[in-house]
Amino acid sequence: MTHLQKNYSNQDPACENGDDFTHCNLSQAEPNTVICAGKTGLVFVECNLSNCNVPGDAVVTKCLIVQANRDAVVEEIETDIPGIGTLEVRRNVIVGRGVQ
């Protein structure tokens, strides 16, 4: 089966042996998320495979391949902001934690 320009973000697409994925978004929230487990002969062309772990025999051409924990805490900062004890600096977000 050919999957063309589909958005399978944060889900495991229904794969069959020999499926072709072209211009598809298969990105996952957690690093090393297995997709299409146990399937063989898959082809991925110009797909977003962020945080995906595809079967070992898959052919991957011109795809975005990265493993990144989007919520990893990079740094904790103490602050004098009223009601906020520390700030967590994350990759894309700053999260304030209240003082109790």
N, CA, C and O atoms as a Tinker XYZ file with bonds, in Angstrom:
   400  protein
     1  N      0.849000   -1.184000    0.000000    73     2
     2  CA     0.000000    0.000000    0.000000    64     1     3
     3  C      0.889000    1.239000    0.000000    63     2     4     5
     4  O      1.957000    1.243000    0.612000    81     3
     5  N      0.457000    2.258000   -0.669000    73     3     6
     6  CA     1.176000    3.529000   -0.701000    64     5     7
     7  C      0.478000    4.522000    0.213000    63     6     8     9
     8  O     -0.729000    4.741000    0.111000    81     7
     9  N      1.262000    5.123000    1.116000    73     7    10
    10  CA     0.774000    6.160000    2.019000    64     9    11
    11  C      1.377000    7.467000    1.516000    63    10    12    13
    12  O      2.593000    7.643000    1.583000    81    11
    13  N      0.564000    8.378000    1.021000    73    11    14
    14  CA     1.053000    9.617000    0.444000    64    13    15
    15  C      0.514000   10.809000    1.229000    63    14    16    17
    16  O     -0.698000   10.988000    1.351000    81    15
    17  N      1.432000   11.624000    1.763000    73    15    18
    18  CA     1.106000   12.856000    2.487000    64    17    19
    19  C      0.095000   12.611000    3.614000    63    18    20    21
    20  O     -0.888000   13.340000    3.739000    81    19
    21  N      0.338000   11.598000    4.418000    73    19    22
    22  CA    -0.539000   11.284000    5.551000    64    21    23
    23  C      0.103000   11.777000    6.845000    63    22    24    25
    24  O      1.327000   11.860000    6.951000    81    23
    25  N     -0.735000   12.101000    7.823000    73    23    26
    26  CA    -0.260000   12.516000    9.135000    64    25    27
    27  C     -0.544000   11.402000   10.132000    63    26    28    29
    28  O     -1.683000   11.202000   10.555000    81    27
    29  N      0.515000   10.677000   10.502000    73    27    30
    30  CA     0.412000    9.599000   11.491000    64    29    31
    31  C      1.120000   10.011000   12.787000    63    30    32    33
    32  O      1.582000    9.155000   13.542000    81    31
    33  N      1.203000   11.300000   13.039000    73    31    34
    34  CA     1.884000   11.811000   14.217000    64    33    35
    35  C      1.301000   11.205000   15.490000    63    34    36    37
    36  O      0.084000   11.162000   15.668000    81    35
    37  N      2.182000   10.740000   16.370000    73    35    38
    38  CA     1.822000   10.172000   17.676000    64    37    39
    39  C      0.887000    8.975000   17.579000    63    38    40    41
    40  O      0.041000    8.768000   18.450000    81    39
    41  N      1.039000    8.195000   16.531000    73    39    42
    42  CA     0.306000    6.935000   16.417000    64    41    43
    43  C      1.146000    5.946000   15.638000    63    42    44    45
    44  O      2.065000    6.337000   14.918000    81    43
    45  N      0.840000    4.681000   15.775000    73    43    46
    46  CA     1.516000    3.636000   15.019000    64    45    47
    47  C      0.641000    3.332000   13.817000    63    46    48    49
    48  O     -0.432000    2.749000   13.969000    81    47
    49  N      1.082000    3.717000   12.616000    73    47    50
    50  CA     0.221000    3.507000   11.450000    64    49    51
    51  C     -0.010000    2.019000   11.192000    63    50    52    53
    52  O      0.835000    1.186000   11.522000    81    51
    53  N     -1.129000    1.698000   10.615000    73    51    54
    54  CA    -1.417000    0.320000   10.226000    64    53    55
    55  C     -0.525000   -0.009000    9.030000    63    54    56    57
    56  O     -0.790000    0.428000    7.911000    81    55
    57  N      0.515000   -0.770000    9.270000    73    55    58
    58  CA     1.497000   -1.093000    8.231000    64    57    59
    59  C      1.318000   -2.538000    7.771000    63    58    60    61
    60  O      0.923000   -3.420000    8.534000    81    59
    61  N      1.620000   -2.735000    6.515000    73    59    62
    62  CA     1.695000   -4.078000    5.948000    64    61    63
    63  C      3.081000   -4.241000    5.327000    63    62    64    65
    64  O      3.714000   -3.251000    4.961000    81    63
    65  N      3.543000   -5.443000    5.209000    73    63    66
    66  CA     4.829000   -5.687000    4.567000    64    65    67
    67  C      4.857000   -5.013000    3.201000    63    66    68    69
    68  O      3.906000   -5.116000    2.427000    81    67
    69  N      5.968000   -4.318000    2.912000    73    67    70
    70  CA     6.152000   -3.696000    1.613000    64    69    71
    71  C      5.503000   -2.338000    1.426000    63    70    72    73
    72  O      5.544000   -1.795000    0.322000    81    71
    73  N      4.905000   -1.771000    2.462000    73    71    74
    74  CA     4.264000   -0.455000    2.332000    64    73    75
    75  C      5.279000    0.633000    2.007000    63    74    76    77
    76  O      6.432000    0.580000    2.437000    81    75
    77  N      4.822000    1.627000    1.234000    73    75    78
    78  CA     5.616000    2.810000    0.905000    64    77    79
    79  C      4.997000    4.030000    1.570000    63    78    80    81
    80  O      3.789000    4.247000    1.480000    81    79
    81  N      5.835000    4.833000    2.245000    73    79    82
    82  CA     5.400000    6.078000    2.870000    64    81    83
    83  C      6.154000    7.218000    2.182000    63    82    84    85
    84  O      7.385000    7.241000    2.188000    81    83
    85  N      5.421000    8.159000    1.590000    73    83    86
    86  CA     6.047000    9.290000    0.913000    64    85    87
    87  C      5.427000   10.587000    1.427000    63    86    88    89
    88  O      4.207000   10.753000    1.423000    81    87
    89  N      6.295000   11.510000    1.874000    73    87    90
    90  CA     5.881000   12.813000    2.416000    64    89    91
    91  C      4.904000   12.649000    3.576000    63    90    92    93
    92  O      3.928000   13.394000    3.671000    81    91
    93  N      5.152000   11.691000    4.451000    73    91    94
    94  CA     4.272000   11.452000    5.607000    64    93    95
    95  C      4.916000   11.955000    6.891000    63    94    96    97
    96  O      6.139000   11.979000    7.021000    81    95
    97  N      4.072000   12.355000    7.835000    73    95    98
    98  CA     4.519000   12.751000    9.166000    64    97    99
    99  C      4.240000   11.586000   10.109000    63    98   100   101
   100  O      3.085000   11.271000   10.395000    81    99
   101  N      5.315000   10.945000   10.592000    73    99   102
   102  CA     5.186000    9.820000   11.516000    64   101   103
   103  C      5.802000   10.164000   12.874000    63   102   104   105
   104  O      6.060000    9.264000   13.674000    81   103
   105  N      6.040000   11.444000   13.148000    73   103   106
   106  CA     6.740000   11.868000   14.360000    64   105   107
   107  C      6.039000   11.370000   15.615000    63   106   108   109
   108  O      4.814000   11.263000   15.665000    81   107
   109  N      6.849000   11.067000   16.629000    73   107   110
   110  CA     6.366000   10.553000   17.898000    64   109   111
   111  C      6.860000   11.447000   19.033000    63   110   112   113
   112  O      7.886000   12.115000   18.902000    81   111
   113  N      6.134000   11.458000   20.138000    73   111   114
   114  CA     6.499000   12.315000   21.278000    64   113   115
   115  C      7.709000   11.777000   22.034000    63   114   116   117
   116  O      8.546000   12.553000   22.496000    81   115
   117  N      7.809000   10.466000   22.164000    73   115   118
   118  CA     8.887000    9.857000   22.942000    64   117   119
   119  C      9.983000    9.325000   22.031000    63   118   120   121
   120  O      9.689000    8.716000   21.002000    81   119
   121  N     11.256000    9.550000   22.399000    73   119   122
   122  CA    12.365000    9.027000   21.604000    64   121   123
   123  C     12.312000    7.510000   21.461000    63   122   124   125
   124  O     11.862000    6.801000   22.362000    81   123
   125  N     12.774000    7.030000   20.324000    73   123   126
   126  CA    12.898000    5.600000   20.024000    64   125   127
   127  C     11.586000    4.841000   20.089000    63   126   128   129
   128  O     11.558000    3.683000   20.508000    81   127
   129  N     10.495000    5.480000   19.678000    73   127   130
   130  CA     9.196000    4.810000   19.622000    64   129   131
   131  C      9.182000    3.876000   18.406000    63   130   132   133
   132  O      9.414000    4.306000   17.277000    81   131
   133  N      8.911000    2.611000   18.655000    73   131   134
   134  CA     8.869000    1.624000   17.573000    64   133   135
   135  C      7.585000    1.803000   16.773000    63   134   136   137
   136  O      6.493000    1.858000   17.337000    81   135
   137  N      7.728000    1.893000   15.455000    73   135   138
   138  CA     6.561000    1.934000   14.571000    64   137   139
   139  C      6.672000    0.786000   13.577000    63   138   140   141
   140  O      7.773000    0.384000   13.198000    81   139
   141  N      5.539000    0.269000   13.164000    73   139   142
   142  CA     5.468000   -0.807000   12.160000    64   141   143
   143  C      6.285000   -2.030000   12.586000    63   142   144   145
   144  O      6.978000   -2.638000   11.770000    81   143
   145  N      6.198000   -2.381000   13.857000    73   143   146
   146  CA     6.966000   -3.505000   14.397000    64   145   147
   147  C      6.638000   -4.802000   13.648000    63   146   148   149
   148  O      5.477000   -5.098000   13.365000    81   147
   149  N      7.673000   -5.552000   13.342000    73   147   150
   150  CA     7.505000   -6.851000   12.713000    64   149   151
   151  C      7.238000   -6.823000   11.219000    63   150   152   153
   152  O      7.099000   -7.878000   10.600000    81   151
   153  N      7.162000   -5.646000   10.633000    73   151   154
   154  CA     6.898000   -5.525000    9.197000    64   153   155
   155  C      8.225000   -5.457000    8.439000    63   154   156   157
   156  O      9.230000   -4.992000    8.976000    81   155
   157  N      8.221000   -5.918000    7.204000    73   155   158
   158  CA     9.435000   -5.922000    6.393000    64   157   159
   159  C      9.188000   -5.223000    5.064000    63   158   160   161
   160  O      8.049000   -5.072000    4.623000    81   159
   161  N     10.279000   -4.803000    4.439000    73   159   162
   162  CA    10.208000   -4.218000    3.112000    64   161   163
   163  C      9.583000   -2.840000    3.046000    63   162   164   165
   164  O      9.098000   -2.434000    1.990000    81   163
   165  N      9.585000   -2.110000    4.157000    73   163   166
   166  CA     8.993000   -0.771000    4.171000    64   165   167
   167  C      9.923000    0.245000    3.515000    63   166   168   169
   168  O     11.146000    0.117000    3.572000    81   167
   169  N      9.322000    1.253000    2.893000    73   167   170
   170  CA    10.079000    2.327000    2.252000    64   169   171
   171  C      9.542000    3.661000    2.768000    63   170   172   173
   172  O      8.334000    3.896000    2.760000    81   171
   173  N     10.451000    4.536000    3.219000    73   171   174
   174  CA    10.100000    5.871000    3.695000    64   173   175
   175  C     10.860000    6.891000    2.847000    63   174   176   177
   176  O     12.090000    6.863000    2.790000    81   175
   177  N     10.131000    7.787000    2.192000    73   175   178
   178  CA    10.750000    8.802000    1.331000    64   177   179
   179  C     10.266000   10.182000    1.766000    63   178   180   181
   180  O      9.066000   10.454000    1.787000    81   179
   181  N     11.218000   11.051000    2.113000    73   179   182
   182  CA    10.933000   12.432000    2.522000    64   181   183
   183  C      9.852000   12.494000    3.598000    63   182   184   185
   184  O      8.890000   13.254000    3.485000    81   183
   185  N     10.023000   11.689000    4.637000    73   183   186
   186  CA     9.083000   11.627000    5.765000    64   185   187
   187  C      9.698000   12.259000    7.008000    63   186   188   189
   188  O     10.918000   12.376000    7.121000    81   187
   189  N      8.841000   12.663000    7.935000    73   187   190
   190  CA     9.270000   13.115000    9.255000    64   189   191
   191  C      9.258000   11.890000   10.158000    63   190   192   193
   192  O      8.193000   11.395000   10.527000    81   191
   193  N     10.452000   11.398000   10.515000    73   191   194
   194  CA    10.587000   10.227000   11.373000    64   193   195
   195  C     11.156000   10.611000   12.741000    63   194   196   197
   196  O     11.877000    9.827000   13.357000    81   195
   197  N     10.831000   11.818000   13.214000    73   195   198
   198  CA    11.307000   12.262000   14.526000    64   197   199
   199  C     10.864000   11.287000   15.607000    63   198   200   201
   200  O      9.679000   10.976000   15.733000    81   199
   201  N     11.823000   10.814000   16.379000    73   199   202
   202  CA    11.617000    9.897000   17.503000    64   201   203
   203  C     11.089000    8.531000   17.085000    63   202   204   205
   204  O     10.578000    7.786000   17.921000    81   203
   205  N     11.205000    8.193000   15.805000    73   203   206
   206  CA    10.745000    6.887000   15.325000    64   205   207
   207  C     11.892000    5.884000   15.296000    63   206   208   209
   208  O     13.044000    6.233000   15.039000    81   207
   209  N     11.548000    4.644000   15.564000    73   207   210
   210  CA    12.461000    3.522000   15.410000    64   209   211
   211  C     11.788000    2.594000   14.409000    63   210   212   213
   212  O     10.853000    1.874000   14.759000    81   211
   213  N     12.265000    2.608000   13.147000    73   211   214
   214  CA    11.650000    1.821000   12.080000    64   213   215
   215  C     12.322000    0.453000   11.996000    63   214   216   217
   216  O     13.440000    0.283000   12.482000    81   215
   217  N     11.652000   -0.518000   11.386000    73   215   218
   218  CA    12.275000   -1.836000   11.238000    64   217   219
   219  C     13.638000   -1.737000   10.541000    63   218   220   221
   220  O     13.859000   -0.874000    9.692000    81   219
   221  N     14.531000   -2.632000   10.918000    73   219   222
   222  CA    15.918000   -2.576000   10.462000    64   221   223
   223  C     16.112000   -2.683000    8.963000    63   222   224   225
   224  O     17.088000   -2.146000    8.440000    81   223
   225  N     15.216000   -3.360000    8.249000    73   223   226
   226  CA    15.411000   -3.511000    6.808000    64   225   227
   227  C     14.722000   -2.412000    5.999000    63   226   228   229
   228  O     14.739000   -2.448000    4.769000    81   227
   229  N     14.118000   -1.440000    6.679000    73   227   230
   230  CA    13.409000   -0.361000    5.981000    64   229   231
   231  C     14.387000    0.473000    5.158000    63   230   232   233
   232  O     15.528000    0.696000    5.563000    81   231
   233  N     13.922000    0.926000    4.000000    73   231   234
   234  CA    14.694000    1.835000    3.156000    64   233   235
   235  C     14.231000    3.251000    3.501000    63   234   236   237
   236  O     13.050000    3.575000    3.374000    81   235
   237  N     15.172000    4.089000    3.938000    73   235   238
   238  CA    14.849000    5.450000    4.375000    64   237   239
   239  C     15.631000    6.425000    3.499000    63   238   240   241
   240  O     16.861000    6.403000    3.481000    81   239
   241  N     14.901000    7.291000    2.766000    73   239   242
   242  CA    15.527000    8.208000    1.826000    64   241   243
   243  C     15.049000    9.640000    2.079000    63   242   244   245
   244  O     13.849000    9.917000    2.061000    81   243
   245  N     16.000000   10.541000    2.314000    73   243   246
   246  CA    15.722000   11.974000    2.492000    64   245   247
   247  C     14.668000   12.243000    3.564000    63   246   248   249
   248  O     13.787000   13.080000    3.372000    81   247
   249  N     14.754000   11.543000    4.679000    73   247   250
   250  CA    13.814000   11.723000    5.792000    64   249   251
   251  C     14.477000   12.479000    6.933000    63   250   252   253
   252  O     15.701000   12.473000    7.068000    81   251
   253  N     13.656000   13.132000    7.754000    73   251   254
   254  CA    14.134000   13.734000    8.989000    64   253   255
   255  C     14.221000   12.618000   10.019000    63   254   256   257
   256  O     13.216000   12.000000   10.369000    81   255
   257  N     15.437000   12.368000   10.500000    73   255   258
   258  CA    15.658000   11.315000   11.482000    64   257   259
   259  C     16.357000   11.949000   12.676000    63   258   260   261
   260  O     17.504000   12.384000   12.578000    81   259
   261  N     15.655000   11.997000   13.805000    73   259   262
   262  CA    16.226000   12.583000   15.016000    64   261   263
   263  C     15.548000   11.935000   16.220000    63   262   264   265
   264  O     14.365000   11.596000   16.172000    81   263
   265  N     16.312000   11.768000   17.298000    73   263   266
   266  CA    15.751000   11.300000   18.564000    64   265   267
   267  C     15.946000   12.440000   19.560000    63   266   268   269
   268  O     17.080000   12.803000   19.874000    81   267
   269  N     14.853000   13.002000   20.054000    73   267   270
   270  CA    14.948000   14.159000   20.938000    64   269   271
   271  C     13.861000   14.107000   21.994000    63   270   272   273
   272  O     12.681000   13.956000   21.678000    81   271
   273  N     14.264000   14.233000   23.243000    73   271   274
   274  CA    13.309000   14.316000   24.338000    64   273   275
   275  C     12.869000   15.762000   24.452000    63   274   276   277
   276  O     13.625000   16.609000   24.927000    81   275
   277  N     11.670000   16.043000   24.024000    73   275   278
   278  CA    11.177000   17.421000   23.964000    64   277   279
   279  C     11.003000   18.054000   25.337000    63   278   280   281
   280  O     10.995000   19.279000   25.458000    81   279
   281  N     10.865000   17.235000   26.366000    73   279   282
   282  CA    10.624000   17.774000   27.696000    64   281   283
   283  C     11.837000   17.653000   28.613000    63   282   284   285
   284  O     11.712000   17.828000   29.825000    81   283
   285  N     12.984000   17.362000   28.062000    73   283   286
   286  CA    14.171000   17.201000   28.903000    64   285   287
   287  C     14.492000   18.509000   29.619000    63   286   288   289
   288  O     14.545000   19.572000   29.001000    81   287
   289  N     14.706000   18.415000   30.929000    73   287   290
   290  CA    15.078000   19.597000   31.710000    64   289   291
   291  C     16.553000   19.880000   31.454000    63   290   292   293
   292  O     17.409000   19.029000   31.694000    81   291
   293  N     16.841000   21.076000   30.967000    73   291   294
   294  CA    18.197000   21.479000   30.661000    64   293   295
   295  C     18.849000   22.119000   31.883000    63   294   296   297
   296  O     20.040000   21.932000   32.135000    81   295
   297  N     18.050000   22.878000   32.638000    73   295   298
   298  CA    18.608000   23.634000   33.760000    64   297   299
   299  C     17.486000   24.010000   34.724000    63   298   300   301
   300  O     16.354000   24.249000   34.303000    81   299
   301  N     17.803000   24.064000   36.015000    73   299   302
   302  CA    16.867000   24.582000   37.013000    64   301   303
   303  C     17.462000   25.863000   37.587000    63   302   304   305
   304  O     18.643000   25.911000   37.929000    81   303
   305  N     16.630000   26.900000   37.690000    73   303   306
   306  CA    17.094000   28.206000   38.150000    64   305   307
   307  C     16.252000   28.631000   39.355000    63   306   308   309
   308  O     15.023000   28.623000   39.292000    81   307
   309  N     16.909000   28.995000   40.435000    73   307   310
   310  CA    16.213000   29.566000   41.590000    64   309   311
   311  C     15.793000   30.983000   41.220000    63   310   312   313
   312  O     16.508000   31.683000   40.503000    81   311
   313  N     14.617000   31.405000   41.717000    73   311   314
   314  CA    14.121000   32.725000   41.342000    64   313   315
   315  C     13.516000   33.451000   42.545000    63   314   316   317
   316  O     13.112000   32.829000   43.528000    81   315
   317  N     13.464000   34.762000   42.445000    73   315   318
   318  CA    12.829000   35.589000   43.472000    64   317   319
   319  C     11.425000   36.011000   43.049000    63   318   320   321
   320  O     10.817000   36.858000   43.702000    81   319
   321  N     10.909000   35.446000   41.988000    73   319   322
   322  CA     9.578000   35.797000   41.514000    64   321   323
   323  C      8.553000   35.335000   42.553000    63   322   324   325
   324  O      8.554000   34.163000   42.927000    81   323
   325  N      7.679000   36.231000   43.027000    73   323   326
   326  CA     6.702000   35.855000   44.045000    64   325   327
   327  C      5.853000   34.654000   43.610000    63   326   328   329
   328  O      5.264000   34.656000   42.529000    81   327
   329  N      5.801000   33.637000   44.466000    73   327   330
   330  CA     4.998000   32.445000   44.204000    64   329   331
   331  C      5.695000   31.383000   43.364000    63   330   332   333
   332  O      5.163000   30.286000   43.193000    81   331
   333  N      6.877000   31.693000   42.839000    73   331   334
   334  CA     7.618000   30.738000   42.014000    64   333   335
   335  C      8.936000   30.430000   42.714000    63   334   336   337
   336  O      9.715000   31.339000   43.002000    81   335
   337  N      9.187000   29.158000   42.986000    73   335   338
   338  CA    10.424000   28.766000   43.648000    64   337   339
   339  C     11.562000   28.551000   42.671000    63   338   340   341
   340  O     12.647000   29.105000   42.849000    81   339
   341  N     11.327000   27.752000   41.638000    73   339   342
   342  CA    12.354000   27.497000   40.640000    64   341   343
   343  C     11.738000   27.537000   39.241000    63   342   344   345
   344  O     10.532000   27.369000   39.059000    81   343
   345  N     12.592000   27.761000   38.288000    73   343   346
   346  CA    12.194000   27.679000   36.882000    64   345   347
   347  C     12.930000   26.497000   36.262000    63   346   348   349
   348  O     14.136000   26.344000   36.461000    81   347
   349  N     12.224000   25.671000   35.523000    73   347   350
   350  CA    12.850000   24.597000   34.762000    64   349   351
   351  C     12.978000   25.081000   33.329000    63   350   352   353
   352  O     11.981000   25.393000   32.679000    81   351
   353  N     14.194000   25.142000   32.846000    73   351   354
   354  CA    14.411000   25.507000   31.457000    64   353   355
   355  C     14.450000   24.213000   30.660000    63   354   356   357
   356  O     15.336000   23.378000   30.839000    81   355
   357  N     13.481000   24.067000   29.785000    73   355   358
   358  CA    13.403000   22.877000   28.956000    64   357   359
   359  C     13.757000   23.257000   27.527000    63   358   360   361
   360  O     13.965000   24.434000   27.232000    81   359
   361  N     13.826000   22.313000   26.672000    73   359   362
   362  CA    14.229000   22.561000   25.292000    64   361   363
   363  C     13.401000   23.668000   24.647000    63   362   364   365
   364  O     13.967000   24.552000   24.004000    81   363
   365  N     12.076000   23.644000   24.800000    73   363   366
   366  CA    11.222000   24.632000   24.132000    64   365   367
   367  C     10.336000   25.413000   25.088000    63   366   368   369
   368  O      9.547000   26.251000   24.652000    81   367
   369  N     10.454000   25.152000   26.389000    73   367   370
   370  CA     9.482000   25.697000   27.333000    64   369   371
   371  C     10.172000   26.066000   28.637000    63   370   372   373
   372  O     11.135000   25.413000   29.040000    81   371
   373  N      9.690000   27.098000   29.290000    73   371   374
   374  CA    10.136000   27.386000   30.662000    64   373   375
   375  C      8.922000   27.142000   31.554000    63   374   376   377
   376  O      7.848000   27.699000   31.326000    81   375
   377  N      9.107000   26.303000   32.571000    73   375   378
   378  CA     8.023000   25.917000   33.463000    64   377   379
   379  C      8.326000   26.427000   34.862000    63   378   380   381
   380  O      9.379000   26.121000   35.421000    81   379
   381  N      7.400000   27.211000   35.437000    73   379   382
   382  CA     7.575000   27.694000   36.807000    64   381   383
   383  C      6.923000   26.746000   37.786000    63   382   384   385
   384  O      5.801000   26.294000   37.560000    81   383
   385  N      7.620000   26.435000   38.891000    73   383   386
   386  CA     7.041000   25.603000   39.938000    64   385   387
   387  C      6.783000   26.463000   41.156000    63   386   388   389
   388  O      7.665000   27.185000   41.619000    81   387
   389  N      5.586000   26.382000   41.663000    73   387   390
   390  CA     5.180000   27.217000   42.784000    64   389   391
   391  C      5.854000   26.836000   44.100000    63   390   392   393
   392  O      6.316000   25.710000   44.284000    81   391
   393  N      5.895000   27.804000   45.002000    73   391   394
   394  CA     6.418000   27.609000   46.339000    64   393   395
   395  C      5.272000   27.224000   47.256000    63   394   396   397
   396  O      4.186000   27.797000   47.173000    81   395
   397  N      5.510000   26.247000   48.138000    73   395   398
   398  CA     4.455000   25.829000   49.059000    64   397   399
   399  C      4.824000   26.143000   50.488000    63   398   400
   400  O      4.049000   25.859000   51.402000    81   399
